[in-house]
Amino acid sequence: MKKTSKIVALVIAIICLFCFLSFGETRGTNFTDYGALSLIPPAITIILAFITRNTLISMFVGVWAGASIIMDWNLLDGLLSTFSDYIIPQMADSWNAGMLVLISLIGGFMYMINACGGAEAFGRWAQKHANSRRKAQLMTWVAPFLVLFDQGCLLVGIIMRPVTDRMKVSRVKLAYITDSMGAPLVSMSPINDNGVYLIGLIAAEISALGLSQSAYKLYFGMFQFNLYAVCTIFTVLIVILFGLDIGPMYEAEKRAKETGMTYGENDNLIAEPPENSIPENHNLSMINFLAPVLALIITMLTTIFYTGNVLENGVLGSFSNCDIQISIIFSFLIGSVVAGIVGIKSNLINTEDIFEQWTKGAATMVQVLIILIMAWSISSLTKNMEIGSYIAGLLQGNISSASLPFIMFILGIIISFATGSSWGVWAIGLPIAIPLAINMGISLPLIIGAVVSGGLFGDNCSPISDTTIQSSTSACCDHIQHVKTQLPYAAIVGGASAIGYLVAGYASEALALPITMLIIIGILVLLKKKSVVRNN
């Protein structure tokens, strides 16, 4: 602890000294070309997060450092700007405010489904059917395919955590599965806001360039070249089937199997799971679980169709025109209400306890809410400092046609990991990549797939990504431990995908995906053997 405190103090002292020494430079308030300085805020945030294991403080220091640079290197003005220009505006943003409400509702739902006996009923059922660690993990892997209209890292984690806890699967393994089956999977779902957003970006580019191609056709065509997404989903499956746990994940799984401790003694859980106080002899049925979950899903679909005007736009059109955030918020609210009714009917809670249980759950999300606000602040800051344009500018003019997919993928990895956002990468990368691909005669599905994959990397594993935070939350695990245990897998898939894009550019597009998968399998098998030897 003392060592960590000294490191933190040293890092902050260096930042302060750097800012004060640079204070006298003639920058002026109109200075906007930050260049390499735009890399400082995310670099500070990520390095501090790994050193201190305190995500919140790391993010705050990162925003403060960036704001100080923007405010003519003045630490005091930077501190004031941190709140006035970043934290408060991010809280006031309508979409972000809706997300904060949603996270609170999810916390309430998590406690309500436990109070009504739903989690216990599902746990008893799963213990009979998913009666092994492998089956519990496979069930977690399959579940996101059933909720393609939503990014399942929250819902699936909430439902499966009691099951994986019973089967002695580590919390970080649950977070890895739900996170990896989140953004990568829904990037290939046209009925999800990620898919709709991508189709919109593609449509805007082909319209601006006067092309006659269909945005939908290009979107579906890029699936085979979305190497990071496809291979991440594939990797999770083979890790589960063959027990290919490596590095820190191997240690976490070994501890869970041998001791039943699904998280470490010193882990700082981002959210506390509700305690199960239901007696084993209390009569429960799957209705206790299915009623609130089905109410949630049916309400979500109904609200999507209503806000998306299904009569005019059709089923697929309603998904692209609906208010998805309101639909999800309303569904979790109704799900909580139904859970309360079921709990009363099952003699598990009374009317007075319903609101108390719900508010307890919502209160457990406070840390998550603050971390999300800081993540959005970092994203807004890096956007203002034009980190994407800076990195893209370094590469333009030095690209061959064969290397373009590889370059765009690497570009996406750097920006997405620094910002924690895939959407920002897609918005920056596609307007650059599509015109270049047309001029160089490169396959559009290939180049689109490379940009999408690059964005997904950071969304999947950056410590400041909202989906990474949500996965840690639903699994109730230590956020930094989740990042540390997932990062080796993400790095392997990312590295293999980079080779795949080189194969596509210099050799054969058809060989890119199978070669990428073979590389991943080979590396995982080798590292699994090393992990076993090292731990024995």
C-alpha positions in Angstrom: 0.0 0.0 0.0 2.8 2.4 0.9 4.7 1.5 -2.3 1.5 2.3 -4.3 1.0 5.6 -2.5 4.6 6.6 -3.3 4.2 5.7 -7.0 1.0 7.7 -7.2 2.6 10.7 -5.5 5.6 10.5 -7.8 3.4 10.4 -10.9 1.3 13.3 -9.8 4.4 15.3 -8.8 5.9 14.7 -12.3 2.6 15.9 -13.9 2.5 19.0 -11.7 6.2 19.8 -12.4 5.7 19.3 -16.2 2.7 21.6 -16.2 4.3 24.3 -14.1 7.6 24.3 -16.1 5.5 24.7 -19.3 3.3 27.3 -17.8 5.2 30.2 -19.3 5.0 29.0 -22.9 3.2 31.2 -25.4 0.3 28.9 -26.2 -2.7 31.2 -25.9 -6.3 30.2 -25.7 -6.7 29.7 -29.4 -4.0 27.0 -29.5 -5.7 23.9 -30.8 -3.0 21.8 -32.5 -2.0 19.6 -29.5 -0.3 16.9 -31.5 1.4 14.3 -29.4 0.2 16.1 -26.2 -3.3 14.6 -27.0 -1.8 11.3 -26.0 -1.0 12.4 -22.4 -4.5 12.2 -20.8 -5.3 8.6 -21.8 -1.7 7.5 -21.2 -1.8 8.9 -17.7 -5.2 7.3 -17.0 -4.3 3.9 -18.3 -0.8 3.8 -16.6 -2.2 5.0 -13.2 -5.1 2.6 -13.4 -2.8 -0.4 -13.7 -0.4 1.0 -11.0 -3.0 2.0 -8.4 -5.9 -0.3 -9.3 -8.1 2.8 -8.6 -10.0 3.5 -11.8 -11.8 6.6 -10.5 -8.7 8.5 -9.3 -6.8 7.5 -12.5 -9.5 8.9 -14.7 -9.8 12.1 -12.7 -6.1 12.8 -12.9 -6.1 12.1 -16.6 -8.9 14.6 -17.3 -7.3 17.1 -15.0 -3.9 16.8 -16.8 -5.6 17.2 -20.2 -7.7 20.1 -19.1 -4.6 21.8 -17.7 -2.9 21.5 -21.0 -5.8 23.0 -22.8 -6.0 25.8 -20.2 -2.5 27.1 -21.0 -0.9 24.6 -18.7 -2.5 26.1 -15.6 -3.3 23.5 -13.0 -5.9 25.5 -11.1 -7.7 26.5 -14.3 -7.4 22.9 -15.5 -9.1 21.7 -12.2 -11.9 24.2 -12.6 -12.3 23.2 -16.3 -12.4 19.5 -15.4 -15.7 20.1 -13.7 -17.2 23.0 -15.7 -16.2 21.8 -19.2 -16.2 18.0 -18.8 -17.8 16.4 -15.7 -20.9 18.6 -15.4 -21.6 18.7 -19.2 -21.3 14.9 -19.4 -23.8 14.5 -16.6 -26.1 17.0 -18.3 -26.0 15.3 -21.7 -29.4 13.7 -22.4 -28.0 10.4 -23.6 -25.6 10.2 -20.7 -28.2 11.1 -18.2 -30.4 8.4 -19.6 -27.5 5.9 -19.2 -27.1 6.9 -15.6 -30.8 6.3 -15.0 -30.4 2.9 -16.8 -27.5 1.8 -14.6 -29.4 2.7 -11.5 -32.4 0.8 -12.7 -30.2 -2.2 -13.5 -28.9 -2.1 -9.9 -32.5 -2.1 -8.6 -33.5 -4.9 -10.9 -30.5 -7.0 -9.8 -31.6 -6.8 -6.2 -35.3 -7.3 -7.1 -34.8 -10.5 -9.1 -32.8 -11.8 -6.1 -35.5 -10.7 -3.6 -38.3 -12.3 -5.6 -36.5 -15.6 -5.7 -35.7 -15.4 -9.4 -31.9 -15.7 -9.1 -32.3 -18.6 -6.6 -34.9 -20.4 -8.9 -32.7 -20.1 -11.9 -29.7 -21.2 -9.9 -31.5 -24.4 -8.8 -32.6 -25.1 -12.4 -29.1 -24.4 -13.8 -27.5 -26.6 -11.1 -29.4 -29.5 -12.7 -28.8 -28.6 -16.3 -25.6 -26.6 -16.2 -24.2 -29.0 -13.7 -20.5 -28.3 -14.5 -18.2 -25.4 -14.8 -18.0 -25.9 -18.6 -21.8 -26.0 -19.0 -22.3 -22.9 -16.9 -19.7 -21.0 -19.1 -21.3 -22.4 -22.3 -24.7 -21.2 -21.2 -23.2 -17.7 -20.6 -21.6 -17.8 -24.1 -25.0 -18.8 -25.8 -27.2 -16.3 -23.9 -26.0 -13.1 -25.8 -27.2 -14.6 -29.1 -30.7 -14.5 -27.6 -30.6 -10.8 -26.9 -29.0 -9.4 -30.1 -31.3 -6.3 -29.8 -29.3 -5.3 -26.7 -25.6 -5.4 -25.7 -25.9 -8.4 -23.4 -22.9 -7.7 -21.1 -25.2 -6.3 -18.5 -28.3 -8.5 -18.6 -26.4 -11.8 -19.2 -24.0 -11.0 -16.4 -26.8 -10.3 -13.9 -28.6 -13.5 -14.8 -25.6 -15.8 -14.9 -23.5 -14.6 -12.0 -25.4 -16.7 -9.4 -25.0 -19.8 -11.6 -21.2 -19.3 -12.3 -20.7 -18.6 -8.6 -22.3 -21.9 -7.7 -20.2 -23.7 -10.3 -17.0 -22.1 -9.0 -16.3 -20.0 -12.1 -14.3 -16.9 -11.3 -16.0 -13.5 -11.5 -13.3 -12.3 -13.9 -14.0 -15.3 -16.2 -17.7 -14.3 -16.2 -16.8 -10.7 -17.0 -14.5 -11.9 -19.8 -17.2 -14.0 -21.4 -19.9 -11.3 -21.2 -17.6 -8.5 -22.3 -16.2 -10.5 -25.3 -19.7 -11.5 -26.3 -20.9 -7.9 -26.0 -19.6 -5.3 -28.4 -18.0 -7.8 -30.9 -21.3 -9.7 -31.3 -23.6 -6.7 -31.6 -21.4 -5.0 -34.1 -22.8 -7.7 -36.4 -26.4 -7.2 -35.4 -28.6 -4.9 -37.6 -31.3 -4.8 -34.9 -28.9 -3.2 -32.4 -27.9 0.5 -32.1 -24.3 -0.5 -32.9 -25.3 -2.1 -36.2 -27.7 0.7 -37.1 -25.0 3.3 -36.3 -22.5 1.5 -38.6 -25.0 1.2 -41.4 -25.7 4.9 -41.1 -22.0 5.8 -41.3 -21.5 3.5 -44.4 -24.6 5.0 -46.0 -23.3 8.6 -45.5 -20.0 7.8 -47.1 -21.3 6.0 -50.2 -23.8 8.8 -50.6 -21.1 11.5 -50.4 -19.0 9.6 -52.9 -21.9 9.1 -55.3 -21.7 5.3 -55.2 -24.6 3.0 -56.1 -23.8 0.2 -53.6 -26.1 -0.7 -50.8 -25.1 0.2 -47.3 -26.8 -2.9 -46.0 -24.9 -5.1 -48.5 -21.6 -3.6 -47.5 -22.4 -4.0 -43.8 -23.3 -7.7 -44.1 -20.4 -8.2 -46.5 -17.9 -6.9 -43.9 -18.8 -9.7 -41.4 -16.2 -12.1 -42.8 -13.5 -9.3 -42.5 -14.5 -8.2 -39.0 -11.7 -10.4 -37.8 -11.4 -9.1 -34.3 -15.2 -9.6 -33.6 -15.5 -13.1 -35.2 -12.2 -14.3 -33.7 -13.1 -13.0 -30.2 -16.4 -14.9 -30.2 -14.5 -18.0 -31.5 -11.8 -17.6 -28.9 -14.2 -17.4 -26.0 -15.8 -20.7 -27.2 -12.5 -22.6 -27.5 -11.3 -21.2 -24.2 -14.4 -22.6 -22.6 -14.4 -26.0 -24.4 -10.8 -26.8 -23.9 -10.0 -24.9 -20.7 -7.4 -22.6 -22.3 -7.1 -20.3 -19.4 -3.8 -18.4 -19.5 -1.8 -15.9 -17.4 -3.7 -14.2 -14.6 -7.0 -15.8 -15.8 -5.4 -19.3 -15.2 -4.6 -18.2 -11.6 -8.1 -16.8 -11.0 -9.7 -20.0 -12.3 -7.3 -22.2 -10.3 -8.2 -20.4 -7.1 -12.0 -20.6 -7.9 -11.8 -24.3 -8.6 -9.7 -25.3 -5.6 -11.1 -22.9 -3.0 -14.5 -21.8 -4.2 -13.4 -18.2 -4.0 -14.7 -16.6 -7.2 -12.7 -13.4 -6.5 -9.5 -12.5 -4.7 -9.3 -11.5 -1.1 -7.9 -8.1 -2.0 -10.2 -7.5 -4.9 -12.1 -4.2 -5.0 -15.5 -5.3 -6.3 -17.0 -2.6 -8.5 -20.5 -3.6 -7.3 -21.7 -5.8 -4.4 -24.1 -8.6 -5.3 -27.2 -9.0 -3.2 -27.1 -11.6 -0.5 -29.3 -14.7 -0.9 -31.5 -15.0 2.2 -34.0 -17.5 0.8 -34.2 -20.8 2.7 -33.3 -23.9 0.6 -36.6 -25.6 1.5 -38.7 -22.6 0.2 -40.8 -23.7 -2.7 -39.7 -21.9 -5.9 -40.4 -22.4 -9.5 -38.9 -21.0 -12.7 -41.9 -18.6 -12.8 -40.0 -16.6 -10.2 -37.2 -16.1 -12.7 -39.1 -16.2 -16.1 -41.8 -13.7 -15.1 -39.5 -10.7 -14.5 -37.1 -11.6 -17.3 -39.8 -12.2 -19.9 -41.6 -9.0 -18.7 -38.3 -7.1 -19.3 -37.8 -8.6 -22.8 -41.4 -8.2 -23.9 -41.5 -4.6 -22.6 -38.3 -3.8 -24.4 -39.5 -5.2 -27.8 -42.9 -3.6 -27.4 -41.4 -0.2 -26.7 -38.9 -0.6 -29.5 -41.8 -1.3 -32.0 -43.9 1.5 -30.5 -41.1 4.2 -30.6 -39.8 2.9 -33.9 -43.3 3.0 -35.4 -43.4 -0.6 -36.6 -46.6 0.0 -38.7 -44.9 2.5 -40.9 -41.2 1.3 -40.8 -41.6 -2.5 -40.5 -39.9 -4.7 -37.9 -36.3 -4.0 -39.1 -37.1 -0.4 -39.7 -38.5 0.0 -36.2 -35.1 -1.0 -34.7 -33.3 1.7 -36.7 -35.9 4.4 -35.8 -36.7 3.6 -32.2 -35.6 5.2 -29.0 -33.5 2.3 -27.8 -32.4 3.9 -24.6 -35.9 4.7 -23.4 -36.9 1.1 -24.5 -34.2 -0.4 -22.3 -34.9 1.9 -19.3 -38.6 1.2 -19.4 -38.0 -2.5 -19.7 -35.8 -2.7 -16.6 -38.4 -0.6 -14.7 -41.3 -3.0 -15.6 -39.1 -6.0 -14.9 -38.5 -4.7 -11.4 -42.2 -4.1 -10.8 -43.0 -7.6 -12.0 -40.3 -9.0 -9.8 -41.8 -7.3 -6.8 -45.3 -8.7 -7.6 -43.8 -12.2 -7.9 -41.9 -11.8 -4.6 -45.1 -10.8 -2.8 -47.1 -13.7 -4.4 -44.3 -16.1 -3.3 -44.3 -14.8 0.3 -40.7 -13.7 0.0 -41.1 -9.9 0.5 -43.9 -7.6 1.5 -45.0 -4.3 -0.1 -42.9 -2.2 2.2 -39.8 -4.1 1.4 -40.0 -3.7 -2.4 -38.8 -0.1 -2.6 -36.2 -0.7 0.1 -34.7 -3.6 -1.9 -34.8 -1.6 -5.1 -33.1 1.4 -3.6 -30.4 -0.8 -2.1 -29.6 -2.2 -5.5 -29.6 1.3 -7.1 -27.3 2.5 -4.3 -24.7 -0.1 -5.1 -24.3 1.5 -8.6 -23.0 4.8 -7.3 -19.3 3.9 -8.0 -20.2 2.7 -11.5 -22.1 5.9 -12.2 -19.1 8.1 -11.2 -16.7 5.9 -13.2 -18.9 6.2 -16.3 -19.1 10.0 -16.0 -15.3 10.1 -15.8 -15.0 7.8 -18.8 -17.2 10.1 -20.8 -15.2 13.1 -19.7 -12.0 11.4 -20.9 -13.6 10.7 -24.2 -14.8 14.3 -24.6 -11.4 15.6 -23.7 -9.5 13.5 -26.2 -12.1 14.5 -28.8 -11.4 18.2 -28.1 -7.7 17.5 -28.3 -8.3 15.7 -31.7 -6.3 12.6 -30.8 -7.9 10.7 -33.7 -7.0 13.3 -36.3 -3.4 13.4 -34.9 -2.9 9.7 -35.1 -4.6 9.5 -38.5 -2.4 12.3 -39.8 0.7 10.5 -38.9 -0.3 7.6 -41.3 -1.7 9.4 -44.3 0.5 9.7 -47.3 2.6 6.7 -46.3 0.2 3.9 -47.0 0.4 1.2 -49.8 -2.8 -0.4 -51.0 -1.9 -3.8 -49.6 -1.1 -2.4 -46.2 -4.2 -0.2 -45.9 -6.4 -2.7 -44.0 -3.6 -3.5 -41.6 -2.8 0.2 -41.0 -6.5 1.1 -40.5 -6.8 -1.7 -38.0 -3.8 -0.6 -36.0 -5.0 3.0 -36.1 -8.3 1.8 -34.7 -6.6 -0.2 -31.9 -4.6 2.8 -30.7 -7.5 5.3 -30.8 -10.0 2.9 -29.3 -7.8 1.8 -26.4 -6.9 5.5 -25.7 -10.5 6.7 -25.7 -12.4 3.5 -24.8 -14.8 4.2 -27.7 -15.5 2.2 -30.8 -18.0 4.6 -32.2 -15.5 7.4 -32.2 -13.0 5.2 -34.2 -15.7 4.3 -36.7 -16.7 8.0 -37.1 -13.1 8.9 -37.7 -11.9 5.9 -39.6 -14.6 5.2 -42.2 -14.6 8.6 -43.8 -10.8 8.2 -44.2 -10.7 4.5 -45.2 -13.6 4.3 -47.7 -12.4 7.0 -50.1 -8.8 5.7 -49.9 -10.0 2.1 -50.6 -11.9 3.3 -53.7 -8.9 5.2 -55.0 -6.6 2.3 -54.4 -9.0 -0.4 -55.7 -9.3 -2.2 -52.3 -12.4 -4.2 -51.4 -14.8 -2.1 -49.4 -16.1 -4.9 -47.2 -12.5 -5.6 -46.3 -11.6 -2.0 -45.4 -14.8 -1.5 -43.5 -14.2 -4.7 -41.5 -10.7 -3.5 -40.6 -12.0 -0.2 -39.3 -14.8 -1.9 -37.3 -12.4 -4.4 -35.8 -9.9 -1.8 -34.7 -12.6 0.1 -32.9 -13.9 -3.0 -31.2 -10.5 -3.7 -29.6 -10.5 -0.8 -27.2 -14.3 -1.1 -26.6 -13.6 -4.6 -25.6 -10.6 -4.2 -23.2 -9.8 -0.6 -22.5 -10.2 0.2 -18.7 -12.0 3.4 -19.6 -14.5 1.7 -22.0 -18.1 1.8 -20.8 -18.8 -1.8 -21.9 -15.8 -3.0 -20.0 -17.1 -1.2 -16.9 -20.6 -2.6 -17.4 -19.2 -6.1 -17.7 -17.3 -5.7 -14.4 -20.4 -4.3 -12.9 -22.8 -7.2 -13.9 -20.2 -9.8 -12.8 -19.6 -7.9 -9.5 -15.8 -8.2 -9.9 -12.7 -6.0 -9.5 -12.6 -3.8 -12.6 -8.9 -3.7 -13.0 -8.6 -7.4 -12.4 -11.1 -7.9 -15.2 -9.0 -5.7 -17.5 -5.8 -7.6 -16.5 -7.3 -11.0 -17.1 -9.0 -10.2 -20.4 -6.1 -8.2 -21.9 -3.9 -11.2 -22.8 -6.8 -12.7 -24.8 -7.6 -9.4 -26.5 -3.9 -8.9 -27.3 -3.6 -12.4 -28.9 -6.8 -11.9 -31.0 -5.7 -8.4 -31.9 -2.2 -9.5 -32.9 -3.5 -12.5 -34.9 -6.1 -10.2 -36.6 -3.3 -7.8 -37.6 -1.6 -10.7 -39.3 -4.9 -11.6 -40.9 -5.2 -8.2 -42.5 -1.7 -8.5 -43.9 -2.7 -11.8 -45.4 -5.8 -10.2 -46.9 -3.8 -7.3 -48.3 -0.8 -9.1 -49.6 -2.0 -12.7 -50.3 -5.6 -13.8 -50.2 -8.8 -12.3 -48.6 -10.3 -15.8 -48.3 -7.4 -17.0 -46.2 -7.4 -14.1 -43.7 -10.0 -15.5 -41.3 -8.9 -19.2 -41.2 -5.2 -18.2 -40.7 -6.2 -15.8 -37.9 -8.1 -18.5 -36.1 -5.2 -21.0 -36.5 -2.7 -18.5 -35.1 -5.0 -17.9 -32.1 -5.4 -21.6 -31.3 -1.6 -22.2 -31.5 -0.7 -19.3 -29.2 -3.4 -20.2 -26.7 -2.3 -23.8 -26.5 1.4 -22.8 -26.0 0.6 -20.2 -23.3 -1.7 -22.7 -21.5 1.2 -25.1 -21.2 3.4 -22.4 -19.9 0.8 -21.3 -17.3 0.5 -24.8 -16.1 4.2 -25.3 -15.8 4.7 -21.9 -14.0 2.0 -22.5 -11.5 3.1 -26.1 -10.7 
